[in-house]
């Protein structure tokens, strides 16, 4: 989870994509897609270009049913987002990320 957060802080889509499972469900605002790692990296590159990092804070974390999850807040000059991150514990890979605009 820490490495995922660091990738978000550094706006590093390439590093972030290394933590994605082979297929990752990615929601940006109201658009949800099931993407390959390469596709998700492209989407995150575009997200970071539009919304460069200003602050990122993990507000809550926990685990249930073999999944580590976190609720965070990502702020940029252009907007603030609630971020939900879901990591399958057995593989230590991100299976889903959601960015919901506040």
C-alpha positions as CSV (number, residue, x, y, z in Angstrom):
1,X,0.0,0.0,0.0
2,X,2.9,2.3,0.8
3,X,4.4,1.8,-2.6
4,X,1.1,2.5,-4.3
5,X,0.8,5.7,-2.4
6,X,4.3,6.8,-3.2
7,X,3.6,6.1,-6.9
8,X,0.5,8.4,-6.7
9,X,2.6,11.1,-4.9
10,X,5.2,11.0,-7.6
11,X,2.7,10.9,-10.4
12,X,4.5,7.8,-11.6
13,X,2.1,5.7,-13.7
14,X,4.8,3.3,-14.8
15,X,5.7,2.4,-11.2
16,X,2.1,2.3,-10.2
17,X,1.2,-0.1,-13.0
18,X,3.8,-2.6,-11.7
19,X,1.5,-3.1,-8.7
20,X,-1.6,-3.8,-10.8
21,X,-2.9,-7.3,-11.4
22,X,-3.1,-8.5,-15.0
23,X,-6.5,-6.9,-15.2
24,X,-7.4,-4.0,-13.0
25,X,-10.8,-2.3,-12.6
26,X,-10.1,1.4,-12.8
27,X,-12.7,4.1,-12.1
28,X,-11.8,7.7,-13.0
29,X,-14.7,10.1,-12.0
30,X,-17.7,8.2,-13.4
31,X,-16.0,6.0,-16.0
32,X,-15.2,2.4,-15.0
33,X,-13.1,0.1,-17.1
34,X,-11.5,-3.3,-16.8
35,X,-8.0,-2.7,-18.2
36,X,-4.7,-4.5,-18.8
37,X,-1.7,-3.1,-16.9
38,X,-0.5,-1.2,-20.0
39,X,-4.0,0.3,-20.6
40,X,-4.3,1.3,-17.0
41,X,-0.8,2.9,-17.1
42,X,-1.9,5.0,-20.1
43,X,-5.1,6.1,-18.3
44,X,-3.1,7.0,-15.1
45,X,-0.6,8.9,-17.2
46,X,-3.5,11.0,-18.6
47,X,-5.0,11.4,-15.1
48,X,-1.6,12.7,-13.7
49,X,-1.2,15.1,-16.6
50,X,-4.6,16.6,-15.9
51,X,-4.4,16.4,-12.1
52,X,-0.8,16.7,-10.9
53,X,-0.2,15.8,-7.3
54,X,-0.6,18.4,-4.6
55,X,-1.3,16.2,-1.5
56,X,-2.2,12.6,-0.9
57,X,-3.4,11.2,2.5
58,X,-4.6,7.7,3.5
59,X,-7.6,8.3,5.7
60,X,-8.5,4.7,6.5
61,X,-7.1,1.2,5.9
62,X,-8.2,-2.3,6.7
63,X,-8.6,-5.8,5.3
64,X,-11.4,-8.2,4.8
65,X,-11.9,-11.4,2.8
66,X,-8.3,-11.5,1.6
67,X,-8.3,-7.9,0.4
68,X,-6.4,-5.0,1.8
69,X,-8.2,-1.7,1.2
70,X,-7.6,2.0,1.8
71,X,-9.6,5.1,1.5
72,X,-7.5,8.1,0.7
73,X,-7.7,11.7,-0.6
74,X,-5.8,12.9,-3.6
75,X,-5.6,16.7,-4.2
76,X,-4.3,18.5,-7.2
77,X,-4.6,22.2,-8.3
78,X,-7.4,21.1,-10.6
79,X,-9.5,19.0,-8.2
80,X,-9.8,16.8,-5.1
81,X,-10.6,13.0,-5.3
82,X,-11.7,10.3,-2.9
83,X,-9.5,7.3,-3.8
84,X,-10.4,3.7,-3.0
85,X,-7.6,1.2,-3.4
86,X,-8.1,-2.6,-3.2
87,X,-5.1,-5.0,-3.1
88,X,-5.5,-8.8,-3.1
89,X,-3.3,-9.9,-0.2
90,X,-2.3,-13.3,-1.7
91,X,-0.8,-11.7,-4.8
92,X,0.0,-8.2,-3.3
93,X,-1.5,-6.7,-6.5
94,X,-4.0,-3.9,-7.0
95,X,-7.2,-5.3,-8.4
96,X,-9.3,-2.1,-8.3
97,X,-8.8,1.7,-7.9
98,X,-11.4,4.4,-7.8
99,X,-11.0,8.1,-8.1
100,X,-14.2,9.9,-7.3
101,X,-14.3,13.7,-7.6
102,X,-15.4,15.6,-4.6
